[in-house]
Amino acid sequence: MATMSGFDHRKFKRVPFKRPVKSKMINVEIYAGNLAYDISQGGIRINSSEFVAKGAHVILQVQLDMQGRLLELAGEVVWIRELPYSGGFQLGLQFNEGDSFEKCKIAQFVEKL
């Protein structure tokens, strides 16, 4: 797939996914509410009011649709960008290699769109 800067080297198809997700740092008990931007079998982009460092390990709770069960996935922050004028951040998270059931559900969801 071509982009303005050349070619998109993504491994998985990415689709818009503007829904609430919950996230927390590993070894922290409290989940924070975030808004997802897009999702693929390999990762998710979310908006966050809190800074999270690149390389941080995060647990996400994602509900793909209103009837679906809550999926819990582990991931790593691979990039972070400050959102202008909002004081918030946008994070790119790559899902861990495990979580095969959850990633299969995401792949099915993405293919339906």
Summary of the structure (lengths in Angstrom):
residues: 113
radius of gyration: 13.8
end to end distance: 17.2
largest distance: 41.5
contacts: 293
relative contact order: 0.21
helix: 12%
strand: 49%
